[in-house]
Amino acid sequence: MVRFEDANPADSAQNRASYYTMSSKKTSIAMLTAADASRFGESINIVFQWKRSLYKMIWRHSLIFLIVYFSLTALYNFGLGKKNREHFEALTAYFARYTRSFNWMIMLGFFTNTALHRLFNTQMTTPGTGRITTVFIMSLKQNLPEGPVIVDQYARWVVLAWILTFRIVCKPLREKFPNLTSIQNSGILLEEEKRMLQRGGYPTPRPLIVIEWMLLLLKECAKEDRYINKSSHNKNVEAVMTFKKGCSNIVKFSSQNIPYAVIQAVIVVVYCFGMVTAMARNLPRFENEIVRHVIAYFPVMPYLQFFVFIAWLSVGRAAVNPFGNDDTDIDVRKLCDTHIQDLAWLTELYSKTLDDVFYNLPQKQFKTQNEGERQSTFTETAC
């Protein structure tokens, strides 16, 4: 049985309020919208965008490729004699022949497709906190003496389970919350709850332990007849199990990751292809000096091939770990701040009414009129 006499819920809410204020000063949630495909020139704007772009991911690789390519050109033009140039041309022709004989894209395509498929599945099943908390709040009877405390307790546990889940896979979130004490300082975790999570011997991960507490709280609400109707209990259990499935998928994402051997094999293949492409020129086929100078100083086609390979490799590697510190990764820290801020207004939703927001609602006149009709009917009946 969980006891809460060691911590005051009001103090916890006050800690969360101060934490929200500090978080809002440090970060701001940017509203990102997709580009409008119907606008003329919008595709050009996307192509030349630098922030979170493909170019920012591969510019170092491109620079190294061009340095190697022009270094080989300088070696051929200024560092080799006539006989050695013939050997260099034969070697470049040999590399040019075998760049076409290997199907380099098979392994790269398999790796990128697998990584993106895992990423999209993870994004589709990522658990949220708003729906499960709202379902619970709207299913409780109004004006329960213990209602605000129960709502705060349940909403905290939802956010706590979310944080503990993403701490497993997200390094930036582990830096934000390095231990349970840091979570407690944010107002999400109480002292008694921290001691229970710190106990050893639990066969299940910590997020699933918190979800077990939520199920026990739902069971208690059904026993104490706190729901509006009997079907509310089943709806809440279904919402919790959906939330649990999403958390389990995130945990599986870290435990069933792509093997390092596959990633290493793809990286080796792409880098070998880059070296072979930088060397492959097939100079003996061209006797025209202008054409030979164009091949030597304007590596359009060799770089285009390398660009395609390194681009797909970078996209695949970014999809392997979407919860890191890269610009293209999911910003879990901001997402966490959003869930914590949602906790503040969702807990107020239980005791708030529409009259607290709007003081002059149009339907109030009908309410007054109906009350007057009922009063007159009661008077006539009494007479």
N, C-alpha and C positions, 0 to 999 in steps of 0.2 A: 504493500500500500504506500503510495507516495504522500509524503507530508510536506506542508509548505509553511510551517510556522516559523522557519528560519528566515524567511524573506517576505517582505511586504509587496504585494502586487502594485500598489501605488508607487512605491519606490522604483520598482522595475519599469513601470510605464514612464516615470520621470527620467530614468537613465536612457530609455530608448528615445525620448523626445530630444534630450541633449545630444544623443548620438546622431539623430537625423539632422540636426542643425549643423554639426561638424561635417557630416558627409556631404550635405548640400553645398557647403562652402568649398569643399575640396574638389568635387566633381559635379558636372552637369550632364544630364542625359540629353544627348543630341538626337533629334528626330530625323532619322535617315529615311528618305523616300526614294523609290525606284525612279529611274529616268523615264521620261515620257517618250515612248517610241514614236508617237505621231508628230513630234516637233522636228522640223527640218534642222539638220546639223547636230542633233543630240548625240548621234553615234560618234561624231567626230570629237565632241567634248568628252565622251567616255574614253575614247582611245587615248587622248592626251592627258588624262587625269593621272596625277602622280601619287596622291595619298591612297594607301591600301591597294596599290596597283601591282600588276605583274612586273612592270619595269623595275620597281623598287626591290622586288624579290630576286631579280636575275642580273642586275647591272654589274655586279662584281664578277659573275661568271662570264658575262659578255666581254668585260674588259680584259680578263685573263686570256680568253680565246683570241681576241684581236692582238694582244701583245705576243702571244705564241705565233700567230700567223705571220705578223709583220717581222718578227725575229727570224723566222725561217726564210722569208723573202729577202731580208738583208743578208743572211748567211749565203743564200744562193747567188745574189748579185755581186756581193763585195767580198765574201770570205772564201769562195771556192774557185779553184782553177778550172780549166776547160775539161780535163778528165774527170775531176770530181763533180762537175756540173752534170756530166752524162750519168754518173752514178746516182746523183740526186734526182734527176729526171726519171730514171728507171725506177727508183724507189717510190717516187710520188705516183707514177703510173700504176705500180703494184698496189698501193693503198687505195687509189681511185677505183681500181677494179673490184676490190673486195668490200668497199662501202656499199656497193649495189648487190652483192651476193648474200649478205646477211640481212635477215629480217629483224632489225633492231626494235621495231615498234611493238612486237608481240609481248615481250615482258613488260615494257613500259606501259602499254595499254592495259594489261591485266592489273598491274599495281595501281595505276591511277583510278581505274574503274572500281576496284575493290575499296580503295580509300574513300572515294567520293560516295559510294553506296553506303558505307558505314557512317559517314558524316551526315548524309541526308536522313538516314534512319534515326540517328541520334537526335537531330534537330526536331524531327516529327514527334518523338516520344519524350522530349525533355519535359519534366514535370513543372507545373506552375503552382503557385500558392493561392491565387485569387479565387479560383472556382471552388476548391474544396472548402475554403474558409467561408465563402459566401453561402454555400449550400447549408453549412452547419448553422450559421447565424439566422438564416431565414426559416429554418425548420424548428427553432426553439420558440416556446411560448413567450409572449411579451410580459414584461413587468415581473419576471422572476427575481426574488431577492438575491439569489446567487448567480443570476444571468450574466452580468458584466464580468464577474470573476471567471466563470466557466469559459466565456468567449475569449477573454484574454489568454487564458491557459491553453485553450485549443489552438488559437491563432499562433501563439508563440511556438508550440510544438511543431506546427506545420513548417514555419520558417526555420526552426532548429533542425528538423529532418532534412530540409533542402540544403542548408549550409553544410551539415555533416556529410551529405552525399557528394556535393561538389568539391569539398575539401580533398576527397580521395583522388580526383582526376585533375584538379586545377591548381597549379602551383601559385599563381597570383592570389587565389583565395586563401591558400595556406599561409601565404605571407601576411595577408590581412588578418586572418584568425589563426595564429600559430598554435594555439592550445585552447582548451576549454575555458581557461580563465579569461582570455580575450573575448570569447563569445559571451561570457557572463558579464563582463564590463559593458558590453553593448546593450544589456538588458534583455537578451533573448533567453538566457539560461539562468536558472535559480541555483542557489547553493546546494540544496538537497538533490536536485536533478544532476548537478555536476558530480556529486559524490557517487550517485548511482551509476553514472556512465563510466566513472573511473574504476569501478570495481572490475576485477577480472572474472574469468569463467563464463562469459557470455559467448555462446556459439555463433551468434548472429552479429553482423556489423552494427555500429552505433546508430546509423539512420533507421534501421529496421527496429531497433529497440524503442526509439521515440515513436515510431508508427504504431508499435504495440501499445504504448501508453495511450495514443489517440483512440485505438479500438476499445480499450478498457474504459475510457471516458465516455464513448458512445454507448457502451453497454450500461454504464451507470446512469446516463441520461434516460435510457429506455426504462430502466428499473424504477427510477424516481418520477417517471411520467412527466418529463420536461418537454417532450415533443408536441407539436401542434396536432399531428395525427400519427397513427401507427406506421404508415408507409414511410415516414420521414427517416426512421432508423435505417431501413434498407437502402434508401437513397444515400445517406451519409456513409454507410459501410461500402457501398459501391464506389463512391468518390474516393474514399481512403484507399481502396484496393487499386484503383486506377493510378492514384498518386504513388502507391508503393511499387507498382509495375514500372512506372517511369523512373523512380529512384533505382530500382534494380537494374534497369537497362543502362543507366549511367555507371553503376558499379561494374557491370559486365564489360563496359567499354574499356575500362582500365585493366581488367583481369584477362580479357580476351583480345588483346591488341594484335596488330600485324607483327609477325616475328621479325626481329632485327636482321635475320639472314636474308629475308626477302628484300628489305629496304637496302641492305648493303649490296645485294646482287644488282638491283636496279641502278643504284648510284654508280657502281663500277662500270656497268654497261654504258650509261650515258657519258661518263667521263672518257671511257675508251673511244666511244664514237666521236666525241669532241676532238680528241688527239688525232684520230684517223682522218677526220674531216679537215683539220688544219693542215695535215700533210698531203692529202689527196688533191692533186692539181692536174695531172695528165698533160704536162707541158709538151711531151714529144709530138702530140697530135697537132700542135699549132706552131707553124713556122713564122707567122707574121709577128713582128716585134711589138706592134701596138696591142695585139690581142694578148700577148704574153705579159705585157705591162699591166693591162687591165686585170688579168687574172691575179697578178702578183700584188697589186695595190688596191683593188676594189673587190674584196671577197664577199660579193653579194650572195651568191648561191650557197657557198659553204657556211656562211654565218646564218643564212635563213634555215638551213637544215639543223644546225646546232641550236638555233633559237627555239624551234619547235620542240626539240627533245628536252632542253633544259627548262622550258616553260611548263611542259607537262609534268616533268619531275618535280618542279617547285610547287605546282598545284597539288600534286599527290602528297608530297611531304607536309604541306600545310594542312591537308585534310586528315593526316594521320593523328595529329594532336591539335584539335581546334580550341583547346582550353589553355593555351600558353600565353606568351607575352608578345607574339607577333601582331602586326597591325591588322592582319587578315583574320585573326582569331576572334572567337566570341568573347566579348568583354564581360566576364562573369562577375567581376567586382562591381561594375555598375548595375548589372542585373540583380545582384544581391542587395545593393542599396535600394533598388526599386521595390523589391519584395519587402524589405524592412519598412520602407515608407508606406507601402500598402497596408502593412500590419497596423499602423497607427489609425488610419481612417476606417479600416474594416472593423476594428474593435469598437469604434464609436457608432457604427451602423446599427448595433443592437438597440441602443437606447435612444437613437435619434428618430424623429418623425419628420414628415414633410412640412409640418407647420413650423418646425425649427429652422427650415431653410427659407420658405416663402411665408410671409405674414398675411398676404392678401391673395389667397387663392380664389379663382372664380367659383369653384365648387362649394365654397363655404356658404354662399347664399342659399344653395339648395339644401345644405345640411341644416341651416337655421330654419328654413321653410318646413322641412320634414319634421323637425323637432316641434315646431309650432302646431303642425297638423296633429301630431301624436298627442300633444298636450290638450288640444281642444277635444279630440276624440275621447281622451281619458275623462275630461270634465263632463262631457255629455253623458258618458256611461255612468259616472258617479251620480249624476242628477237623476 
